[in-house]
Structures are given as C-alpha cells and as structure tokens.
Amino acid sequence: MREASLIGALAALAIGVAGFSAPSLAETGSVAVIFTKGGFIVGVGGGEGVLTLRGKHYPFTVSGMSVGFTIGASTTKLVGRALNLRGPASIEGSYSAAGAGGAIAAGAEACNCRTPTA
C-alpha cells in the first residue's frame, strides 16, 4: 500500500514538472557576411551581411581595423549560424577577435561570433 502511494506521488510529480516546463524561446538563424580588408601596417575593413531568421532577411554592416604587419588586401565570405537569438536585434553589438595568420598568394579565415545570452 505504501509502495503504491509512493509510485503515485512520483508519477504526479513527474506530470506536474512536465506541465510547467516552458519551451526555449531562443532561435537559430543563418548569417552570411562578405568582408573586404586591406592595408599597409594599419589595416581597415568593412562589409555587409544578412541575417536570415524566421524566413525574413535582415541586412547589416560590419567594419573593423587591425594594427600590425599588414600588407595587401583580401575578401572573405563567412557563412554560419547565429545561435540563441530572441529576435533580429540579438545580433547587434560590438564583437572582437584576435588572431594571426599569413599568406603569400591565398589563404583562408574563420570567425566565431557569439551573441550574449541573458
């Protein structure tokens, strides 16, 4: 008798917890950015991107600069996912990255940007 009431209480608790669970409001969007940079000692760059979220396209611009051994110019296309979005405004903000690399004729780059979660 006592075992049956314990099983019943655990089942009621499990159903109650499942009923109060809220689904995650965070969404995932896709991002495509074309970034062109160039310079001599000091490098500058800029480009445009598009966030696709819920079937709609939200254009944005990017810009940046670097200091160090920089000679030449390059254009890079970055494609990826933006995680933990609560809307198109979630991607706004200032981002920074550090890295090093070099190429004589050609090269590749990668970028990992994360939006802050509340």
N, C-alpha and C positions, 0 to 999 in steps of 0.2 A: 504494500500500500504506500509506504513511504517512498519507495523507488519510483512508483508511477507518478506521484505528485512532483518529485524532483525532475523527472523527464518532462512532464507537462510545463513546469516552471521554466526550464531551459528552452523548450520549444517556443513558449510565449515570449521569452526574452529575445530569442533569435528573430522572430517575426517582428517584434517591436523595433529592434535595431535596424532591420532591413527596411521597414516602413519609414523610418526617419532619415535614412541616408539620402543625401542630395547629390544629384549628378554634378560632375565637374563642369564649370562654366568656361573653362579655358578651351581655346580652339587652336588649330594649326592652320597656318596659311603658307602659301608659296611666295618666294621672293626671287626676283631676277634683277641684277644690277650690272650695268656696264660702266666701268670706271677707267678713266684715262689719266695717266700721270706722267710727269716728265720734270727734268730739272738738271741743274749743274750745281753741285754742293747742296743747295736747298731745293727740295722737290715740292711741287704742288700738284694737286689732282682734283678731279671732280667727275661727276657722272650723274646718271639718272637710274632710277629703279622703279619697279612696280611690285606692290604687294597685292596678291590675289587672295581674297578672303570672302567666304560665303558667295562665291560666283561673281563678285564685283572686283574691279581693278582700281587700286589707289596708287597714283604716281607720287614719287618723292624724289628729292635730290640729295646727293651726298657730296662732301668735299673734305679735303684734308691736306696736310703738309708733312714733310719729313725733313730732318736735318741730318747730314752725314754724307758719306760717299755716295753721291748720286750723279750719274751721267747717263743721259738718254731719255727715252720715252717708251711707254707701253700702254696697251689697252687690255683690260681683263674683264671677262664676263663671269660673274658669280651667280650661281643658281642654287637655291636651297630652300629650307623650310624655316619658318618662324614659329616657335613653339610658345605655348602659354599665353596666347593672345586673348584679351577680353573684348577686343574691337580694333579697328584700324589705328586708333590713337595709341595703342600699346607699343607700337614700334617706334614712336617718337623718342628722341633723347640724344644724348651725346655718347658716343662709343669710342673706345680707344683700343689700339692693338699695338703690340711690339713684335718685331721680327727682324730677321736678317736674311739676305739671300743675294744671289748674283747670277748673272747670265752674260754670255758673250753674244750669242745670236738669238736665243729664245729661252723661255722659262715658263714656269707655272707658279700660281699662287693659290692660296686658300684663305678663307676668312671664316671665323666662327663668332657670330654675334648673338648675344642672348639678351632678351628683354627682362627687366627686373620683375619679380613676382611680388605681389602684395602680401 
